[in-house]
């Protein structure tokens, strides 16, 4: 008599192993994908061209607004440009074209009041993606404005964003060890400016308040390293120009709150 063997039942452990295998097959490809970068389109804004109009040009990267990060980036860039063009801090502009129109109206009002003294105004803002990593996005904005006087004024700003939380970071949020970074930055500053470690920080003509080193208002990230940039008048005269110090990532990384692993912009 033939004996019919009952089919072997799959044990729960084996079934569970197959479930885990299926999950891994789904997750592993996703984990190997290239880090996602934010899409940008260059955007240019020009002021009206006429005899009574100032020269205005704004050229900045505009992010895709499909995600919260893109919306946050565009909002910060917009606010920065508006602030730059708001020479008398009363325009109340809500977007870049409105800020350009208000800047032009201010110039025409001045010409009406002082027709023999008014000199042509000028304003430019140019922005680029300075660096984008898996966690961090840094935009650089260079601005120039002239509204009369002996010379115009130049300023550079970096806008730094946490890509995960989709928000702009202030300078203190960039570092996990601020005192350590300050010590590293002072050593780098002294080395780049030829100031001995035992000399006063202002011994060569700088103008740090109370003769104490401090970080600049402008801090950003570029391919070459962490950038510390003192704009004119911050610690030196206008004639001296900006003071720029770069700390290589090999030295700066232990103090950074977010990774600046490199994805240099195209």
C-alpha positions as CSV (number, residue, x, y, z in Angstrom):
1,X,0.0,0.0,0.0
2,X,1.3,3.4,-1.0
3,X,1.5,5.9,1.8
4,X,0.4,9.4,0.9
5,X,2.6,11.9,2.6
6,X,0.8,15.0,3.8
7,X,2.3,18.2,2.4
8,X,4.9,19.7,4.6
9,X,3.6,22.8,6.3
10,X,5.8,25.9,6.1
11,X,6.9,26.8,9.6
12,X,6.2,30.3,10.9
13,X,9.9,31.1,11.1
14,X,10.4,30.3,7.4
15,X,7.4,32.4,6.5
16,X,8.7,35.3,8.6
17,X,12.1,35.1,6.9
18,X,10.5,35.4,3.5
19,X,8.6,38.4,4.6
20,X,11.8,40.1,5.8
21,X,13.5,39.2,2.5
22,X,10.6,40.9,0.6
23,X,10.9,44.0,2.7
24,X,14.7,44.2,2.2
25,X,14.2,43.9,-1.6
26,X,11.9,46.9,-1.4
27,X,14.1,49.0,0.9
28,X,17.6,48.4,-0.4
29,X,17.1,50.0,-3.8
30,X,15.6,53.1,-2.2
31,X,18.6,53.4,0.2
32,X,21.0,53.3,-2.8
33,X,19.4,56.1,-4.6
34,X,21.4,59.3,-5.3
35,X,20.7,62.1,-2.7
36,X,17.9,64.3,-3.9
37,X,18.8,67.9,-4.9
38,X,16.6,70.9,-5.2
39,X,15.8,72.1,-8.7
40,X,16.6,75.7,-9.5
41,X,15.8,78.0,-12.4
42,X,17.7,81.4,-12.9
43,X,15.3,84.3,-12.6
44,X,16.1,87.9,-13.6
45,X,14.3,91.1,-12.6
46,X,15.1,94.4,-14.2
47,X,14.1,97.9,-13.3
48,X,12.3,100.2,-15.8
49,X,14.7,101.8,-18.3
50,X,14.1,105.6,-18.5
51,X,15.9,108.9,-18.0
52,X,14.5,109.2,-14.5
53,X,14.9,105.6,-13.5
54,X,17.7,104.0,-11.4
55,X,19.6,101.0,-12.8
56,X,18.3,97.8,-11.1
57,X,19.1,94.2,-11.8
58,X,18.3,91.2,-9.7
59,X,19.5,87.8,-10.8
60,X,18.8,84.9,-8.4
61,X,18.1,81.2,-8.4
62,X,14.4,80.3,-8.0
63,X,13.6,76.9,-6.5
64,X,10.9,74.6,-7.5
65,X,8.0,75.1,-5.0
66,X,6.7,71.5,-5.2
67,X,8.3,70.9,-1.8
68,X,8.4,72.9,1.5
69,X,12.2,73.4,1.1
70,X,11.7,75.2,-2.2
71,X,9.1,77.4,-0.8
72,X,11.3,78.3,2.2
73,X,14.3,79.1,-0.1
74,X,12.2,81.4,-2.3
75,X,10.7,83.1,0.6
76,X,14.1,83.8,2.2
77,X,15.6,85.0,-1.1
78,X,12.7,87.3,-1.7
79,X,12.9,88.8,1.8
80,X,16.6,89.3,1.4
81,X,16.3,91.1,-1.9
82,X,13.4,93.3,-0.6
83,X,15.5,94.3,2.4
84,X,18.4,95.2,0.2
85,X,16.3,97.4,-2.1
86,X,14.4,99.0,0.8
87,X,16.9,101.9,1.2
88,X,14.7,103.9,3.6
89,X,13.0,100.9,5.3
90,X,9.4,102.1,4.5
91,X,8.5,100.6,1.2
92,X,6.5,97.7,2.6
93,X,7.0,95.7,-0.6
94,X,5.8,92.1,-0.6
95,X,7.7,90.8,-3.7
96,X,10.8,91.7,-5.7
97,X,9.0,93.6,-8.6
98,X,7.2,95.8,-6.1
99,X,10.5,96.4,-4.3
100,X,12.1,97.5,-7.6
101,X,9.3,99.9,-8.3
102,X,9.5,101.4,-4.8
103,X,13.3,101.9,-5.3
104,X,12.6,103.7,-8.5
105,X,9.9,105.8,-6.9
106,X,12.3,106.8,-4.2
107,X,14.9,108.0,-6.7
108,X,12.3,110.0,-8.6
109,X,11.1,111.7,-5.4
110,X,14.6,112.7,-4.6
111,X,15.1,114.2,-8.1
112,X,12.0,116.2,-7.7
113,X,13.2,117.6,-4.4
114,X,16.9,118.1,-5.4
115,X,17.0,118.3,-9.2
116,X,20.5,119.7,-9.3
117,X,22.0,117.3,-6.8
118,X,20.5,113.9,-7.5
119,X,23.0,111.4,-8.9
120,X,21.8,108.2,-10.6
121,X,21.0,105.3,-8.2
122,X,22.0,101.7,-8.8
123,X,21.3,98.4,-7.2
124,X,22.3,94.8,-8.2
125,X,21.8,91.5,-6.5
126,X,23.3,88.3,-7.9
127,X,22.7,84.9,-6.3
128,X,24.1,81.4,-6.8
129,X,23.8,78.0,-5.2
130,X,27.1,77.9,-3.2
131,X,26.8,74.3,-2.0
132,X,24.3,71.5,-1.6
133,X,24.9,68.4,0.4
134,X,22.6,65.6,1.6
135,X,21.6,67.7,4.7
136,X,22.6,71.3,3.9
137,X,21.8,73.9,1.2
138,X,23.8,77.2,1.1
139,X,23.0,80.1,-1.2
140,X,25.2,83.1,-1.8
141,X,23.9,86.6,-2.6
142,X,26.2,89.4,-3.6
143,X,24.7,92.9,-3.5
144,X,25.7,96.4,-4.5
145,X,23.7,99.6,-3.9
146,X,24.4,103.2,-4.6
147,X,22.0,105.9,-3.5
148,X,24.4,108.9,-3.4
149,X,27.4,109.8,-1.3
150,X,31.1,109.1,-1.8
151,X,30.7,105.5,-2.9
152,X,28.2,102.6,-3.1
153,X,28.0,99.7,-0.6
154,X,28.6,96.1,-1.3
155,X,27.5,93.1,0.9
156,X,27.5,89.4,0.6
157,X,25.0,87.2,2.4
158,X,24.7,83.4,2.7
159,X,21.4,81.8,3.3
160,X,21.8,78.3,4.9
161,X,19.0,75.7,5.0
162,X,18.4,72.4,6.8
163,X,17.1,70.3,4.0
164,X,15.3,67.9,6.3
165,X,13.3,70.5,8.3
166,X,13.0,72.8,5.2
167,X,13.9,75.9,7.2
168,X,16.6,78.6,7.1
169,X,19.2,78.3,9.9
170,X,20.7,81.2,11.9
171,X,24.4,81.1,12.4
172,X,24.3,79.5,15.9
173,X,22.3,76.6,14.5
174,X,25.1,75.7,12.1
175,X,27.4,74.4,14.8
176,X,27.3,71.7,17.4
177,X,30.3,73.1,19.3
178,X,30.2,76.9,19.0
179,X,33.0,77.7,21.4
180,X,35.3,75.1,19.7
181,X,34.4,76.6,16.3
182,X,35.1,80.1,17.5
183,X,38.6,79.0,18.7
184,X,39.3,77.4,15.4
185,X,38.0,80.4,13.5
186,X,40.2,82.8,15.5
187,X,43.3,80.7,14.8
188,X,42.4,80.6,11.1
189,X,41.8,84.4,11.0
190,X,45.1,85.2,12.7
191,X,47.0,82.9,10.4
192,X,45.4,84.3,7.2
193,X,45.9,87.9,8.4
194,X,49.4,87.5,9.8
195,X,48.5,88.2,13.4
196,X,50.6,86.4,16.1
197,X,48.7,84.1,18.5
198,X,49.9,86.2,21.5
199,X,49.1,89.6,19.9
200,X,45.9,91.6,20.3
201,X,43.4,90.9,17.6
202,X,43.3,94.6,16.6
203,X,47.1,94.9,16.6
204,X,47.3,95.2,12.8
205,X,44.4,97.7,12.4
206,X,41.3,95.6,12.6
207,X,38.3,97.0,14.5
208,X,36.9,94.2,16.6
209,X,34.7,95.6,19.4
210,X,36.5,95.5,22.8
211,X,39.6,94.0,21.0
212,X,37.9,90.6,21.1
213,X,37.6,88.2,18.2
214,X,34.0,87.3,17.1
215,X,32.5,85.4,14.2
216,X,31.2,87.4,11.3
217,X,27.5,88.0,10.5
218,X,28.0,86.2,7.2
219,X,28.8,82.5,7.3
220,X,28.4,80.1,4.4
221,X,29.5,76.9,2.8
222,X,31.4,76.5,-0.5
223,X,33.3,73.7,-2.2
224,X,36.6,74.8,-0.7
225,X,35.3,74.9,2.9
226,X,33.4,76.8,5.6
227,X,33.5,80.5,4.7
228,X,33.7,83.3,7.2
229,X,33.1,86.7,5.6
230,X,33.4,90.1,7.2
231,X,31.6,92.7,5.0
232,X,33.0,96.2,4.7
233,X,32.8,98.2,7.9
234,X,32.3,95.1,10.0
235,X,35.9,94.8,11.3
236,X,37.7,97.0,8.7
237,X,37.3,100.1,6.7
238,X,35.4,100.3,3.3
239,X,38.8,100.8,1.6
240,X,40.1,97.5,3.0
241,X,37.2,95.6,1.4
242,X,35.6,92.4,2.7
243,X,37.8,90.0,4.8
244,X,37.3,86.3,3.8
245,X,38.6,83.3,5.8
246,X,38.1,79.8,4.6
247,X,38.3,76.8,7.0
248,X,38.8,73.4,5.2
249,X,36.1,70.9,6.0
250,X,38.7,68.5,7.3
251,X,39.1,71.0,10.2
252,X,35.5,72.3,10.4
253,X,33.5,69.1,10.2
254,X,33.8,68.1,13.9
255,X,32.1,71.4,14.8
256,X,29.3,71.4,12.2
257,X,25.7,70.5,13.1
258,X,24.9,69.3,9.6
259,X,27.1,67.5,7.1
260,X,28.6,69.5,4.3
261,X,29.4,66.4,2.3
262,X,30.1,67.7,-1.1
263,X,27.7,68.0,-4.0
264,X,29.3,71.0,-5.8
265,X,26.9,72.9,-8.0
266,X,27.1,72.4,-11.7
